Amino acid sequence: MADSSSSPPPIEPKSAAVGSSPVQAAPNAAPKAAEGNPALRMMGMSCFAIGLPRIRARLPSRNWLIFFALTGSFASAVYYDKYQTKRAKAKWCGLVSHISEEIPPPGAMPRKVTVYLAAPPGDGIRSAREHFHEYVKPILVAGAMDWDVVEGRREGDVRWGTAERIRKERKRKGESTTEPLEMNTKEALLEARERAGLHEWQGVKGDIIIGRHTWKEYVRGLHEGWLGPIDPPAEPVVEAAPADFESLAPETAQHTPGHPSLGDTAVKAAADLTIPSTTNPTSSPSDASTPLRSDDASPTASSDLPPTQTEAKPAEEPPKPPKPRRPPPYISASTYSSATPAAGMPTDLGPAAVLPFPHVLGFLNTPTRVGRFLNRRHLADDIGRRTAAAVLASYQSFQEAALFDSSFASESASESTESDGSTARAALGRQDTVQNAVLAHEERDWEKALRKDRKAGEESVWLDPMILDQRIAERMRVFRLDPAEEERAMKIERGEVERAEVVEQ
C-alpha cells in the first residue's frame, strides 16, 4: 500500500518532436534576423534595408592606385594655386585699401586711370576682358579708383583710340583746328560738370596697358597724337590724265562690228515698243498694216534684229580694296624725326603700367598652357604689384626702373644685347631700349598666321618694329612700387598688419 503522504512525482516536459533541433525547441532563444529581399541578394546587394552594395575591406588595384594618385595630385595643385592666388590678390588689395577711406577735396572727381586692352592675336576681346576682371579690377576697386577703357577688337583700334584722345585734349586746350569738337554725350557731361563746379583730379592719372600687342599700339598712338597734325590730312584726289581722253576718242568715233553703239541703243529702244511683221504673199493688207507688240507669243512677233544689236553685258569691275576699319595714321613712323611736336605737349607724359598678358593657342602648346594654369599665383602677384604701384601713383622714368628693378632689367637684357658682346645694361643709355624691350618675350607666343602679308587697308602695328622719337621717349614714365611699400605688403601677407598704414605727408 502506497504512502499517501508522499509527494507526487515531478512532471517531465514533453519531448521535442522527432527531427527538430534543440535551438528551435528552446523557448528563450532569439529569433533569427530576416534575410531580406531575395531579388537584392541575386543582384549582389546587401540584405540590409538600405540596399548598399557589399564593400569588402581590401586595397584597390594597381590601376586604381595610379588613377587616384594622378587625380589627387592635379586637384591638389589646382587647389593650392587658387589658394595662393587669392592670398596674392588680398595682399595687394590690402595695400591700397586705405585710399578708399581718404576724403577727396571738395568739388574734385575721383582719380581716374585709362585702361587699354585689345584682343590678343588670333583670339577675341573676351579673353582680354576676363584677364582684366580677374587680376586688375579687384585692386582698382579696393583703391576706390575710377577708370576709362579703350578697347580694340582688331589691330589698329587702340592706336587710333590713343591718338584720338590726345587730339581731343589738344582741341580742348584751344589749339587751332578746322574740325571743332563734336558735341556728344561725353562733351556735354564735361560741360555740365564745369557748370556745377566739379573738376577732374589734378594729380597723377596714368594709363594701364595690358599685353605686348596693346603696348606697341599705345606707343604708336602717343607719337601720332603728339607729333602728328591735329586735323586729318587731305586725301589725294586722283584725276584722269589727258592721254586717257585721247585714247577714248577713236573708240567712240568709229564703230567696231560685233559691239554695241549709240545707234544700236536707239534701235533697241524702238524695238521694245513696236516691231512690224514681215509681209507674206498670203497675208492681207489689213494684217500687214496692223502693228504687233513685241511681247506677243506668236511666231510672227519674234524680233528680226541681227545678233550684233543685242544688249551687251557690262564689263566686270575689278574688286575694290576693303575699306579700313579705322582711318589711316595721320603721320608715318618714318617722319617722326622731322615732325614738330604739339605746343601743349607736357614735360612728363602720363605714367604707364604695362601688365603681362600671357596668351598662347594651339593643341601642341597644351603642356605650356597647363603649366601656366597651375602657376597663375605668380602672374597674379606680378600684376598686383604693378597695379598697386599705379593706384599709389608711384612712378619713375624707364631708365631708373630698368637700373633698379630686376624685372625691367631682365626684359631689357633679353632683347638688347649688343653685337660686340657687351651686356644689355650698358645699352640702357639709349632712351628707347627699355620701352622696346618691355614684354618682348610675349611675341614668341603669337600665332604664325599673324606673320603673313597684310592685305590692302590692313595695319601691321604688331609686326612692325617699335620706333620711338627721342622727344617722346624721354618724357615717358612707368609706375614702379617703392621698396617701403613692398615691405609693407609682405607684412600684410604674413598677417603682421591688417592693412597698409597711412603715411603722414
Disulfide bonds with the S-S distance in Angstrom:
none
